[in-house]
């Protein structure tokens, strides 16, 4: 009766290299996500100082573009609150206001991806479970993809198309106030920026890197199994 011994794969230098590169990619996610611009918006508005030039047929339309990082986001939220009604709590109303629901959904998916990055980091530091890392990074990438679709399709596109006005966005009531806000500007660009895409592509990179390592390991194991089978004959 022949006894079949299962070959136990030993940790190699390449495995250690894989874990180091994966861990570095995971760590890089967080400073990039915090300090880089998370989204960019541009507002087309009339230059009030040259307002009367309109009557002479001159184009006074200006474009103001701003990028916001996660580190600066609290200041922008406070600024938006200052444009709102005194009895309106901008921060508390985000979850209730249907205009912001796609943004909240996007934030949830981004949070899932960030948590998965930490889990992947743990596996990279303390184990050789490449299949688990591949699956987690794939799920993380799909989460960022879902966040992108939610933000761009259900929030940014309606905002740019004028389906959501600035007055509605800031919850500004009153015909005169709404007219002034509408006159001052229209959002022409609202898109996710470098911080988000660094998260997306680092997770995708970890996934593809892990898949390639799995393919190499499987081919090595097959080659070793064939050599051992040849020796036993």
N, CA and C of each residue as an Amber inpcrd file, in Angstrom:
protein
   699
   0.8580000  -1.1940000   0.0000000   0.0000000   0.0000000   0.0000000
   0.8910000   1.2400000   0.0000000   0.6470000   2.0510000  -0.9960000
   1.5010000   3.2370000  -1.1160000   0.9490000   4.3740000  -0.2690000
   1.8290000   5.0850000   0.3190000   1.4590000   6.2100000   1.1790000
   1.7460000   7.5180000   0.4280000   0.7060000   8.3340000   0.3150000
   0.8520000   9.6070000  -0.3930000   1.1030000  10.7140000   0.6120000
   2.2100000  11.3830000   0.4620000   2.5500000  12.4990000   1.3530000
   2.2380000  13.8260000   0.6730000   1.4830000  14.6490000   1.3720000
   1.1710000  15.9770000   0.8430000   2.3610000  16.8970000   1.0580000
   2.7480000  17.5480000  -0.0210000   3.9080000  18.4380000   0.0480000
   3.5070000  19.7340000   0.7470000   4.1610000  20.0400000   1.8170000
   3.9040000  21.2960000   2.5280000   4.8310000  22.3660000   1.9820000
   4.2080000  23.4160000   1.4790000   4.9810000  24.4790000   0.8450000
   5.6480000  25.3460000   1.9040000   6.9350000  25.5450000   1.7470000
   7.6930000  26.3740000   2.6770000   7.6570000  27.8410000   2.2340000
   7.7770000  28.7250000   3.2230000   7.8330000  30.1530000   2.9210000
   9.1630000  30.4830000   2.2570000   9.0620000  31.1100000   1.1130000
  10.2590000  31.4590000   0.3470000  10.5450000  32.9510000   0.4560000
  11.6740000  33.3370000  -0.0910000  12.0190000  34.7500000  -0.1270000
  11.0350000  35.5530000  -0.9540000  10.5140000  34.9150000  -2.0160000
   9.5230000  35.6020000  -2.8500000   8.2310000  35.8480000  -2.0790000
   7.8540000  34.8870000  -1.2190000   6.6610000  35.0740000  -0.3790000
   6.8260000  36.2820000   0.5420000   8.0070000  36.3980000   1.1020000
   8.2850000  37.5340000   1.9980000   8.2450000  38.8490000   1.2180000
   8.8070000  38.8240000   0.0050000   8.7750000  40.0160000  -0.8490000
   7.3380000  40.3970000  -1.1750000   6.5230000  39.3890000  -1.4890000
   5.1020000  39.6330000  -1.7860000   4.4110000  40.3130000  -0.6030000
   4.6720000  39.8030000   0.5920000   4.0250000  40.3460000   1.7770000
   4.4790000  41.7710000   2.0640000   5.7540000  42.0540000   1.8320000
   6.2840000  43.4090000   2.0610000   5.6440000  44.4020000   1.0980000
   5.6020000  44.0420000  -0.1890000   5.0250000  44.9400000  -1.1950000
   3.5410000  45.1640000  -0.9330000   2.8320000  44.0960000  -0.5790000
   1.4060000  44.2120000  -0.2750000   1.1750000  45.1100000   0.9380000
   1.9850000  44.9300000   1.9660000   1.8420000  45.7490000   3.1760000
   2.1250000  47.2220000   2.8820000   3.1410000  47.4920000   2.0790000
   3.4600000  48.8840000   1.7190000   2.3140000  49.5170000   0.9500000
   1.7290000  48.7570000   0.0120000   0.5980000  49.2750000  -0.7610000
  -0.5890000  49.5810000   0.1470000  -0.8300000  48.7180000   1.1340000
  -1.9300000  48.9510000   2.0800000  -1.6900000  50.1940000   2.9230000
  -0.4820000  50.3380000   3.4250000  -0.1560000  51.4950000   4.2650000
  -0.2690000  52.7880000   3.4670000   0.1180000  52.7450000   2.1790000
   0.0950000  53.9480000   1.3350000  -1.3160000  54.4820000   1.1180000
  -2.3150000  53.6220000   1.2780000  -3.6930000  54.0440000   1.0450000
  -4.0950000  55.2090000   1.9490000  -3.7090000  55.1480000   3.2210000
  -4.3060000  56.0400000   4.2190000  -3.7710000  57.4710000   4.1890000
  -2.4540000  57.6950000   4.1190000  -2.0190000  59.0930000   3.9710000
  -2.4680000  59.7000000   2.6450000  -2.4680000  58.8830000   1.5780000
  -2.9200000  59.3920000   0.2800000  -4.3930000  59.7760000   0.3430000
  -5.1970000  58.9440000   0.9910000  -6.6290000  59.2150000   1.0680000
  -6.9190000  60.4330000   1.9450000  -6.1120000  60.6360000   2.9660000
  -6.3820000  61.7410000   3.8990000  -5.9190000  63.0900000   3.3590000
  -4.7440000  63.1240000   2.7410000  -4.1570000  64.4090000   2.3600000
  -4.4390000  64.8060000   0.9060000  -4.6570000  63.8430000   0.0310000
  -4.9340000  64.1840000  -1.3680000  -6.3710000  64.6910000  -1.4980000
  -6.6740000  65.3180000  -2.6360000  -8.0180000  65.8400000  -2.8670000
  -8.9930000  64.6910000  -3.0690000 -10.0900000  64.7280000  -2.3130000
 -11.0650000  63.6420000  -2.4040000 -12.1090000  63.9140000  -3.4870000
 -12.4550000  65.1980000  -3.6920000 -13.3260000  65.5180000  -4.8260000
 -13.0710000  66.9560000  -5.2740000 -13.4770000  67.2260000  -6.5020000
 -13.2870000  68.5400000  -7.1190000 -14.6180000  69.0210000  -7.6710000
 -14.8790000  70.3010000  -7.5080000 -16.0750000  70.8730000  -8.1160000
 -15.7310000  72.2110000  -8.7560000 -16.4920000  72.5650000  -9.7610000
 -16.3050000  73.8520000 -10.4360000 -17.6620000  74.5230000 -10.5870000
 -17.6970000  75.8230000 -10.3430000 -18.9290000  76.5980000 -10.4400000
 -18.7460000  77.6780000 -11.4850000 -19.6490000  77.7150000 -12.4400000
 -19.6690000  78.7990000 -13.4350000 -20.5230000  79.9250000 -12.8650000
 -19.9620000  81.1080000 -12.8160000 -20.6760000  82.2200000 -12.1880000
 -20.3700000  83.5080000 -12.9260000 -21.1790000  84.5060000 -12.6510000
 -21.0040000  85.8220000 -13.2530000 -20.0760000  86.6610000 -12.3940000
 -19.1300000  87.3100000 -13.0280000 -18.2450000  88.2230000 -12.3200000
 -19.0300000  89.4940000 -12.0180000 -19.4130000  89.6720000 -10.7420000
 -20.2940000  90.7820000 -10.3740000 -19.6450000  92.1310000 -10.6580000
 -18.3260000  92.2160000 -10.5320000 -17.6500000  93.4950000 -10.7840000
 -17.8030000  93.9380000 -12.2290000 -18.0070000  92.9790000 -13.1350000
 -18.1790000  93.3150000 -14.5610000 -19.5990000  93.0230000 -15.0260000
 -20.5350000  93.0410000 -14.0900000 -21.9030000  92.6630000 -14.4070000
 -22.4910000  93.5050000 -15.5290000 -22.2440000  94.8000000 -15.5090000
 -22.8750000  95.6830000 -16.4830000 -22.2840000  95.5380000 -17.8790000
 -21.1420000  94.8360000 -17.9720000 -20.5860000  94.5790000 -19.3060000
 -21.4740000  93.6510000 -20.1150000 -22.3680000  92.9300000 -19.4330000
 -23.2920000  92.0430000 -20.1350000 -24.1420000  92.8310000 -21.1240000
 -24.4880000  94.0630000 -20.7450000 -25.3520000  94.8640000 -21.5980000
 -24.6100000  95.3160000 -22.8600000 -23.2880000  95.2420000 -22.8160000
 -22.4870000  95.5780000 -23.9940000 -22.1190000  94.3430000 -24.8110000
 -22.6790000  93.2110000 -24.4070000 -22.4280000  91.9890000 -25.1660000
 -21.1450000  91.2700000 -24.7970000 -20.4870000  91.6970000 -23.7220000
 -19.2420000  91.0510000 -23.3190000 -19.5420000  89.8440000 -22.4280000
 -18.7280000  88.8190000 -22.5750000 -18.9150000  87.6000000 -21.7930000
 -18.2400000  87.7560000 -20.4270000 -19.0570000  87.7120000 -19.3760000
 -18.5050000  87.8910000 -18.0300000 -18.5600000  86.5950000 -17.2130000
 -18.8130000  85.4940000 -17.9010000 -18.9110000  84.2230000 -17.1900000
 -17.5380000  83.7620000 -16.7270000 -17.4250000  83.4600000 -15.4330000
 -16.1800000  82.9930000 -14.8460000 -16.3760000  81.5770000 -14.3050000
 -15.2830000  80.8670000 -14.1610000 -15.3380000  79.5190000 -13.6100000
 -14.3980000  79.4450000 -12.4070000 -14.9490000  79.0600000 -11.2800000
 -14.1650000  78.8640000 -10.0710000 -14.0840000  77.3690000  -9.7860000
 -12.8650000  76.8400000  -9.6990000 -12.6680000  75.4190000  -9.4400000
 -12.0060000  75.2350000  -8.0840000 -12.5360000  74.3140000  -7.3090000
 -12.0010000  74.0380000  -5.9870000 -11.8590000  72.5250000  -5.7960000
 -10.7930000  72.1400000  -5.1020000 -10.5890000  70.7430000  -4.7350000
 -10.5780000  70.6410000  -3.2150000 -11.1630000  69.5840000  -2.7070000
 -11.3290000  69.4240000  -1.2610000 -10.6970000  68.1120000  -0.8240000
  -9.8400000  68.1790000   0.1790000  -9.2580000  66.9710000   0.7610000
 -10.0390000  66.5870000   2.0060000  -9.8580000  65.3750000   2.4590000
 -10.5400000  64.9200000   3.6670000 -10.1140000  65.7510000   4.8720000
  -8.8540000  66.1830000   4.8920000  -8.3600000  67.0020000   5.9970000
  -9.0700000  68.3510000   6.0530000  -9.5170000  68.8610000   4.8790000
 -10.1670000  70.1700000   4.8190000 -11.6850000  70.0840000   4.8500000
 -12.2300000  68.8720000   4.7950000 -13.6700000  68.7070000   4.6690000
 -14.4660000  69.3480000   5.8040000 -14.0490000  69.2580000   7.0750000
 -14.8270000  69.9040000   8.1410000 -15.0070000  71.4100000   7.9230000
 -13.9790000  72.0730000   7.3970000 -14.0900000  73.5170000   7.1490000
 -15.1350000  73.8030000   6.0740000 -15.1860000  72.9490000   5.0470000
 -16.1690000  73.1420000   3.9780000 -17.5800000  72.8870000   4.4910000
 -17.7460000  71.8950000   5.3500000 -19.0630000  71.6190000   5.9160000
 -19.5380000  72.8020000   6.7510000 -18.6240000  73.4010000   7.5150000
 -18.9790000  74.5910000   8.2930000 -19.3560000  75.7500000   7.3700000
 -18.6570000  75.8550000   6.2380000 -18.9700000  76.9150000   5.2820000
 -20.3520000  76.7080000   4.6850000 -20.6680000  75.4590000   4.3120000
 -21.9860000  75.1700000   3.7640000 -23.0700000  75.4620000   4.7980000
 -22.7800000  75.1490000   6.0620000 -23.7530000  75.4080000   7.1170000
 -24.0490000  76.8980000   7.2460000 -23.0480000  77.7360000   7.0050000
 -23.2350000  79.1810000   7.1300000 -24.1530000  79.7410000   6.0590000
 -24.2870000  79.0210000   4.9210000 -25.1780000  79.4610000   3.8640000
 -26.6230000  79.0080000   4.1020000 -26.7920000  78.1060000   5.0500000
 -28.0910000  77.4940000   5.2650000 -28.9210000  78.2990000   6.2550000
 -30.1410000  77.8500000   6.4200000 -31.0180000  78.5130000   7.3770000
 -30.4980000  78.3400000   8.7980000 -30.8580000  79.2920000   9.6670000
 -30.3820000  79.2410000  11.0470000 -30.9050000  78.0040000  11.7680000
 -32.1140000  77.5590000  11.4060000 -32.6780000  76.3910000  12.0810000
 -32.3410000  75.0940000  11.3630000 -31.4120000  75.1610000  10.4290000
 -31.0480000  73.9720000   9.6390000 -29.6680000  73.4850000  10.0510000
 -29.6020000  72.2600000  10.4940000 -28.3390000  71.6440000  10.8870000
 -27.8210000  70.8370000   9.6930000 -26.8570000  71.3860000   8.9800000
 -26.3390000  70.7400000   7.7580000 -25.8030000  69.3510000   8.0560000
 -25.0220000  69.2240000   9.1160000 -24.3950000  67.9420000   9.4370000
 -25.4380000  66.8820000   9.7870000 -26.4420000  67.2760000  10.5890000
 -27.4360000  66.3030000  11.0410000 -28.4030000  65.9260000   9.9320000
 -28.6030000  66.8130000   8.9640000 -29.6220000  66.5880000   7.9410000
 -29.1340000  65.7500000   6.7720000 -27.8250000  65.5120000   6.6780000
 -27.2870000  64.7920000   5.5320000 -27.9310000  63.4160000   5.4050000
 -28.0980000  62.7180000   6.5210000 -28.6720000  61.3720000   6.4820000
 -30.1570000  61.3960000   6.1320000 -30.8620000  62.5050000   6.4630000
 -32.2840000  62.5830000   6.1850000 -32.5890000  63.1690000   4.8090000
 -31.7180000  64.0210000   4.3050000 -31.9690000  64.7030000   3.0410000
 -31.6930000  63.7570000   1.8760000 -32.7250000  63.5090000   1.0700000
 -32.5880000  62.5520000  -0.0340000 -31.5600000  63.0000000  -1.0690000
 -31.2570000  64.3080000  -1.1330000 -30.2630000  64.8000000  -2.0830000
 -28.8710000  64.2380000  -1.7780000 -28.6220000  63.9510000  -0.4870000
 -27.2990000  63.4910000  -0.0710000 -27.2090000  61.9710000   0.0710000
 -28.3080000  61.2640000  -0.1580000 -28.2880000  59.8150000   0.0260000
 -27.2610000  59.1100000  -0.8560000 -27.1240000  59.4750000  -2.1260000
 -26.0680000  58.8390000  -2.9300000 -24.6720000  59.0880000  -2.3700000
 -24.4620000  60.2710000  -1.7850000 -23.1650000  60.5770000  -1.1860000
 -22.9440000  59.7000000   0.0440000 -23.9940000  59.5440000   0.8520000
 -23.8900000  58.6920000   2.0430000 -23.5940000  57.2560000   1.6410000
 -24.2630000  56.7670000   0.5920000 -24.0050000  55.4090000   0.0940000
 -22.5520000  55.2850000  -0.3590000 -22.0710000  56.3030000  -1.0850000
 -20.6770000  56.2890000  -1.5370000 -19.7130000  56.2670000  -0.3580000
 -20.0150000  57.0510000   0.6780000 -19.1590000  57.0920000   1.8620000
 -19.1250000  55.7290000   2.5540000 -20.2680000  55.0550000   2.6100000
 -20.3240000  53.7210000   3.2400000 -19.4400000  52.7390000   2.4720000
 -19.5380000  52.7430000   1.1430000 -18.7240000  51.8350000   0.3410000
 -17.2280000  52.1620000   0.4640000 -16.9010000  53.4490000   0.5350000
 -15.5010000  53.8430000   0.7150000 -14.9940000  53.3890000   2.0750000
 -15.8370000  53.5280000   3.0940000 -15.4520000  53.0670000   4.4420000
 -15.1930000  51.5670000   4.4570000 -16.0270000  50.8110000   3.7450000
 -15.8110000  49.3610000   3.6550000 -14.4630000  49.0660000   3.0230000
 -14.1420000  49.7870000   1.9480000 -12.8570000  49.5800000   1.2640000
 -11.6800000  49.9240000   2.1740000 -11.8100000  50.9880000   2.9560000
 -10.7340000  51.3810000   3.8700000 -10.5410000  50.3470000   4.9790000
 -11.6340000  49.8090000   5.5030000 -11.5340000  48.7650000   6.5350000
 -10.8950000  47.5080000   5.9570000 -11.2920000  47.1460000   4.7380000
 -10.7000000  45.9810000   4.0860000  -9.1990000  46.1610000   3.8660000
  -8.7850000  47.4070000   3.6220000  -7.3550000  47.6820000   3.4910000
  -6.5960000  47.3360000   4.7620000  -7.1880000  47.6580000   5.9070000
  -6.5570000  47.3150000   7.1900000  -6.5250000  45.7970000   7.4080000
  -7.6050000  45.1190000   7.0200000  -7.6510000  43.6550000   7.1580000
  -6.5890000  43.0060000   6.2760000  -6.4700000  43.5210000   5.0490000
  -5.4490000  42.9950000   4.1260000  -4.0560000  43.2130000   4.7010000
  -3.8430000  44.3700000   5.3060000  -2.5540000  44.6630000   5.9270000
  -2.2320000  43.6320000   7.0070000  -3.2270000  43.2710000   7.8060000
  -3.0200000  42.2660000   8.8410000  -2.6330000  40.9190000   8.2620000
  -3.3280000  40.4970000   7.2040000  -2.9930000  39.2190000   6.5660000
  -1.6050000  39.2720000   5.9260000  -1.2550000  40.4220000   5.3390000
   0.0560000  40.5370000   4.6940000   1.1920000  40.4720000   5.7140000
   0.9570000  41.0170000   6.8980000   2.0090000  41.0360000   7.9180000
   2.1700000  39.7010000   8.6350000   1.0710000  38.9730000   8.8150000
   1.1110000  37.8260000   9.7190000   0.7590000  36.4880000   9.0780000
   0.5830000  36.4380000   7.7570000   0.2320000  35.1570000   7.1470000
   0.6770000  35.1180000   5.6870000   0.5640000  33.9270000   5.1030000
   0.8460000  33.7310000   3.6740000  -0.4290000  33.4150000   2.9020000
  -1.5620000  33.8750000   3.3930000  -2.8490000  33.5490000   2.7780000
  -3.1250000  34.4780000   1.5910000  -2.5080000  34.1450000   0.4750000
  -2.6060000  35.0000000  -0.7110000  -4.0240000  34.9750000  -1.2790000
  -4.6830000  33.8160000  -1.2150000  -6.0440000  33.7210000  -1.7390000
  -6.9980000  34.6330000  -0.9750000  -6.8190000  34.6920000   0.3300000
  -7.6740000  35.5580000   1.1490000  -7.4170000  37.0210000   0.7950000
  -6.1570000  37.3860000   0.6480000  -5.8020000  38.7620000   0.2790000
  -6.3690000  39.1120000  -1.0940000  -6.3040000  38.1640000  -2.0280000
  -6.8570000  38.3820000  -3.3650000  -8.3510000  38.6590000  -3.2880000
  -9.0710000  37.8370000  -2.5120000 -10.5240000  38.0050000  -2.3840000
 -10.8740000  39.3280000  -1.7180000 -10.1660000  39.6660000  -0.6380000
 -10.4650000  40.9070000   0.0940000 -10.1790000  42.1460000  -0.7450000
  -9.0530000  42.1370000  -1.4550000  -8.7210000  43.2930000  -2.2970000
  -9.6980000  43.4170000  -3.4610000 -10.1690000  42.2730000  -3.9760000
 -11.1770000  42.3140000  -5.0330000 -12.4850000  42.9100000  -4.5430000
 -12.9130000  42.5030000  -3.3490000 -14.1350000  43.0680000  -2.7590000
 -13.9520000  44.5590000  -2.4830000 -12.7570000  44.9380000  -2.0050000
 -12.4750000  46.3480000  -1.7530000 -12.5500000  47.1750000  -3.0260000
 -11.9980000  46.6510000  -4.1130000 -12.0660000  47.3570000  -5.3950000
 -13.5110000  47.4930000  -5.8640000 -14.3000000  46.4270000  -5.7360000
 -15.7090000  46.4940000  -6.1320000 -16.4760000  47.5050000  -5.2800000
 -16.0800000  47.6470000  -4.0110000 -16.7160000  48.6460000  -3.1370000
 -16.4300000  50.0590000  -3.6330000 -15.1870000  50.3110000  -4.0470000
 -14.8640000  51.6450000  -4.5840000 -15.6000000  51.8890000  -5.8960000
 -15.7730000  50.8460000  -6.6860000 -16.5130000  50.9820000  -7.9410000
 -17.9720000  51.3350000  -7.6670000 -18.5600000  50.6810000  -6.6700000
 -19.9370000  50.9930000  -6.2800000 -20.0480000  52.4220000  -5.7550000
 -19.0330000  52.8670000  -4.9950000 -19.0180000  54.2460000  -4.4930000
 -18.9620000  55.2410000  -5.6450000 -18.1390000  54.9490000  -6.6370000
 -18.0040000  55.8360000  -7.8020000 -19.3260000  55.9470000  -8.5560000
 -19.9930000  54.8190000  -8.7700000 -21.2690000  54.8280000  -9.4920000
 -22.3140000  55.6120000  -8.7160000 -22.3800000  55.3940000  -7.4090000
 -23.3550000  56.0930000  -6.5830000 -23.1230000  57.6020000  -6.6040000
 -21.8570000  58.0120000  -6.4550000 -21.5520000  59.4410000  -6.3980000
 -21.7840000  60.1130000  -7.7440000 -21.2160000  59.5460000  -8.8010000
 -21.2680000  60.2150000 -10.1050000 -22.6510000  60.1430000 -10.7460000
 -23.2690000  58.9670000 -10.7180000 -24.5280000  58.7850000 -11.4350000
 -25.7240000  59.3700000 -10.6970000 -25.7440000  59.2440000  -9.3850000
 -26.9330000  59.6160000  -8.6240000 -26.8030000  60.9390000  -7.8680000
 -25.6010000  61.5010000  -7.8160000 -25.4370000  62.8030000  -7.1610000
 -24.8220000  63.8230000  -8.0980000 -23.6220000  63.5360000  -8.6080000
 -22.9160000  64.5240000  -9.4270000 -23.6510000  64.8220000 -10.7250000
 -24.1100000  63.7940000 -11.4180000 -24.7860000  64.0270000 -12.7010000
 -26.0600000  64.8630000 -12.5610000 -26.9370000  64.5490000 -11.5800000
 -28.1050000  65.4160000 -11.3900000 -27.7290000  66.8410000 -10.9840000
 -26.6650000  66.9820000 -10.2070000 -26.2270000  68.3170000  -9.7820000
 -25.7460000  69.1290000 -10.9750000 -24.9310000  68.5060000 -11.8180000
 -24.3990000  69.1890000 -12.9960000 -25.5220000  69.4950000 -13.9910000
 -26.4800000  68.5660000 -14.0940000 -27.5890000  68.7440000 -15.0400000
 -28.6120000  69.7710000 -14.5700000 -28.4390000  70.2820000 -13.3560000
 -29.3570000  71.2880000 -12.8460000 -30.5970000  70.7190000 -12.1890000
 -30.6440000  69.3930000 -12.0290000 -31.7790000  68.7780000 -11.3570000
 -31.7360000  69.0430000  -9.8480000 -30.5370000  69.3170000  -9.3480000
 -30.3520000  69.7380000  -7.9570000 -29.7490000  71.1340000  -7.9910000
 -30.4620000  72.1200000  -7.4890000 -29.9470000  73.4860000  -7.4940000
 -29.0830000  73.7240000  -6.2570000 -28.2630000  74.7810000  -6.3230000
 -27.4490000  75.1280000  -5.1550000 -28.3280000  75.5240000  -3.9770000
 -29.4610000  76.1650000  -4.2610000 -30.3790000  76.5450000  -3.1870000
 -30.9240000  75.3070000  -2.4810000 -31.2560000  74.2560000  -3.2720000
 -31.7230000  73.0060000  -2.6630000 -30.6040000  72.3190000  -1.8980000
 -29.4120000  72.3710000  -2.4630000 -28.2750000  71.7000000  -1.8380000
 -27.9630000  72.2840000  -0.4670000 -28.0660000  73.6220000  -0.3590000
 -27.7800000  74.2950000   0.9060000 -29.0370000  74.5450000   1.7330000
 -30.1930000  74.0580000   1.2290000 -31.4640000  74.2190000   1.9300000
 -31.7980000  75.6940000   2.1780000 -31.6380000  76.4950000   1.1310000
 -31.9130000  77.9280000   1.2280000 -33.3320000  78.1870000   0.7330000
 -34.1670000  78.7630000   1.5950000 -35.5570000  79.0330000   1.2580000
 -35.7270000  80.4870000   0.8310000 -36.8590000  80.7520000   0.2420000
 -37.1750000  82.1200000  -0.1390000 -36.9000000  82.3690000  -1.6130000
 -37.8170000  83.0710000  -2.2580000 -37.6870000  83.3190000  -3.6980000
 -36.4640000  84.1690000  -3.9960000 -36.2410000  85.2290000  -3.2100000
 -35.1270000  86.1410000  -3.4670000 -33.7920000  85.4360000  -3.2230000
 -33.6710000  84.7430000  -2.0820000 -32.4170000  84.0460000  -1.7710000
 -32.1040000  82.9850000  -2.8090000 -33.1220000  82.2100000  -3.2050000
 -32.9150000  81.1650000  -4.2000000 -32.5220000  81.7620000  -5.5440000
 -33.1320000  82.8930000  -5.8870000 -32.8150000  83.5410000  -7.1590000
 -31.3800000  84.0530000  -7.1670000 -30.9410000  84.5990000  -6.0340000
 -29.5660000  85.1160000  -5.9450000 -28.5640000  83.9800000  -6.0820000
 -28.8030000  82.8700000  -5.3590000 -27.9030000  81.7180000  -5.4420000
 -27.8760000  81.1650000  -6.8570000 -29.0640000  81.0770000  -7.4880000
 -29.1270000  80.5830000  -8.8600000 -28.4050000  81.4980000  -9.8290000
 -28.4690000  82.8000000  -9.5700000 -27.7940000  83.7560000 -10.4370000
 -26.2770000  83.6990000 -10.2590000 -25.8440000  83.4730000  -9.0290000
 -24.4080000  83.5140000  -8.7510000 -23.6470000  82.3470000  -9.3710000
 -24.2860000  81.2190000  -9.5290000 -23.5030000  80.1330000 -10.1100000
 -24.2570000  78.8470000 -10.3520000 -23.6960000  78.0440000 -11.2450000
 -24.1690000  76.6900000 -11.5320000 -22.9790000  75.7470000 -11.4520000
 -23.2130000  74.5760000 -10.8740000 -22.1560000  73.5730000 -10.8030000
 -21.9720000  72.9460000 -12.1780000 -20.7460000  72.9910000 -12.7020000
 -20.4760000  72.4160000 -14.0240000 -19.5470000  71.2050000 -13.9350000
 -18.8890000  71.0310000 -12.7930000 -18.0370000  69.8660000 -12.5770000
 -18.1770000  69.4310000 -11.1300000 -18.3440000  68.1410000 -10.9050000
 -18.3440000  67.5970000  -9.5480000 -17.8790000  66.1520000  -9.6670000
 -16.6490000  65.8960000  -9.3100000 -16.0810000  64.5740000  -9.5430000
 -15.1740000  64.1500000  -8.4000000 -15.0600000  62.8660000  -8.2230000
 -14.1090000  62.3250000  -7.2490000 -12.6940000  62.5390000  -7.7550000
 -11.7480000  62.6720000  -6.8170000 -10.4000000  63.0920000  -7.2070000
  -9.3540000  62.0770000  -6.7440000  -8.1060000  62.5550000  -6.6320000
  -6.9330000  61.6910000  -6.4540000  -7.0210000  60.7710000  -5.2420000
  -7.5700000  61.2580000  -4.1230000  -7.6420000  60.4250000  -2.9140000
  -8.4700000  59.1760000  -3.1690000  -9.6110000  59.3750000  -3.8240000
 -10.4740000  58.2340000  -4.1110000  -9.8110000  57.2680000  -5.0920000
  -9.2300000  57.8070000  -6.1420000  -8.6450000  56.9360000  -7.1590000
  -7.3800000  56.2390000  -6.6570000  -6.6770000  56.8560000  -5.7030000
  -5.5360000  56.1580000  -5.1030000  -6.0150000  54.9320000  -4.3440000
  -7.1310000  55.0610000  -3.6230000  -7.7260000  53.9210000  -2.9220000
  -8.1570000  52.8460000  -3.9150000  -8.8490000  53.2620000  -4.9600000
  -9.3650000  52.3160000  -5.9500000  -8.2400000  51.5360000  -6.6320000
  -7.2330000  52.2640000  -7.1190000  -6.2090000  51.6070000  -7.9300000
  -5.1860000  50.8490000  -7.0800000  -4.9760000  51.2730000  -5.8340000
  -4.1050000  50.4910000  -4.9570000  -4.7430000  49.1480000  -4.6130000
  -6.0500000  49.1460000  -4.3590000  -6.7370000  47.8810000  -4.0930000
  -6.7570000  46.9980000  -5.3430000  -6.9850000  47.6120000  -6.4940000
  -6.9440000  46.8490000  -7.7410000  -5.5430000  46.3050000  -7.9890000
  -4.5240000  47.1210000  -7.7050000  -3.1420000  46.6790000  -7.8800000
  -2.7990000  45.5110000  -6.9710000  -3.2540000  45.5760000  -5.7110000
  -3.0120000  44.4700000  -4.7770000  -3.6900000  43.1940000  -5.2840000
  -4.9090000  43.3470000  -5.8070000  -5.6450000  42.1950000  -6.3090000
  -4.9190000  41.5550000  -7.5040000  -4.5210000  42.3670000  -8.4760000
  -3.8430000  41.8410000  -9.6670000  -2.4710000  41.2610000  -9.3110000
  -1.7760000  41.9270000  -8.3940000  -0.4720000  41.4570000  -7.9200000
  -0.6240000  40.0990000  -7.2420000  -1.6640000  39.9520000  -6.4430000
  -1.9090000  38.6870000  -5.7410000  -2.2910000  37.5780000  -6.7220000
  -3.1070000  37.9190000  -7.7220000  -3.4900000  36.9260000  -8.7320000
  -2.2630000  36.4180000  -9.4810000  -1.3700000  37.3340000  -9.8440000
  -0.1590000  36.9280000 -10.5670000   0.7280000  36.0270000  -9.7120000
   0.8290000  36.3230000  -8.4040000   1.6210000  35.4950000  -7.5000000
   0.9790000  34.1130000  -7.3370000  -0.3500000  34.0730000  -7.2680000
  -1.0450000  32.7900000  -7.1780000  -0.7680000  31.9210000  -8.4110000
  -0.7820000  32.5400000  -9.5780000  -0.5200000  31.7990000 -10.8140000
   0.8950000  31.2210000 -10.8040000   1.8680000  32.0250000 -10.3590000
   3.2570000  31.5590000 -10.2800000   3.3760000  30.4000000  -9.2870000
   2.7330000  30.5440000  -8.1210000   2.8050000  29.4910000  -7.1030000
   2.1510000  28.1940000  -7.5740000   1.0240000  28.2990000  -8.2600000
   0.3360000  27.0980000  -8.7590000   1.1950000  26.3650000  -9.7860000
   1.8280000  27.1490000 -10.6680000   2.6950000  26.5200000 -11.6780000
   3.9120000  25.8590000 -11.0200000   4.4520000  26.4890000  -9.9730000
   5.5870000  25.9050000  -9.2490000   5.1860000  24.6030000  -8.5490000
   4.0120000  24.6180000  -7.9250000   3.5350000  23.4300000  -7.2250000
   3.2890000  22.2750000  -8.1950000   2.7430000  22.5750000  -9.3710000
   2.5260000  21.5330000 -10.3800000   3.8510000  20.9410000 -10.8470000
   4.8330000  21.8340000 -11.0310000   6.1480000  21.3660000 -11.4770000
   6.7940000  20.4660000 -10.4230000   6.7010000  20.8530000  -9.1530000
   7.2710000  20.0420000  -8.0760000   6.5490000  18.7090000  -7.9460000
   5.2020000  18.7460000  -8.1100000   4.4290000  17.5060000  -8.0160000
   4.7940000  16.5370000  -9.1390000   5.0320000  17.0860000 -10.3320000
   5.4330000  16.2370000 -11.4670000   6.8100000  15.6390000 -11.2370000
   7.7250000  16.4150000 -10.6760000   9.0600000  15.9090000 -10.3920000
   9.0280000  14.8190000  -9.3330000   8.2030000  15.0070000  -8.2940000
   8.1130000  14.0080000  -7.2460000   7.4750000  12.7240000  -7.7710000
   6.4580000  12.8750000  -8.6380000   5.8060000  11.6990000  -9.2190000
   6.7800000  10.9220000 -10.0920000   7.6570000  11.6540000 -10.7970000
   8.6390000  11.0010000 -11.6520000   9.6630000  10.2260000 -10.8180000
  10.0070000  10.7390000  -9.6480000  10.9740000  10.0700000  -8.7700000
  10.4030000   8.7700000  -8.1810000   9.0710000   8.7960000  -7.9250000
   8.4590000   7.6260000  -7.3020000   8.2740000   6.4680000  -8.2700000
   8.3640000   6.7310000  -9.5790000   8.2030000   5.6660000 -10.5730000
   9.4380000   4.7710000 -10.6150000
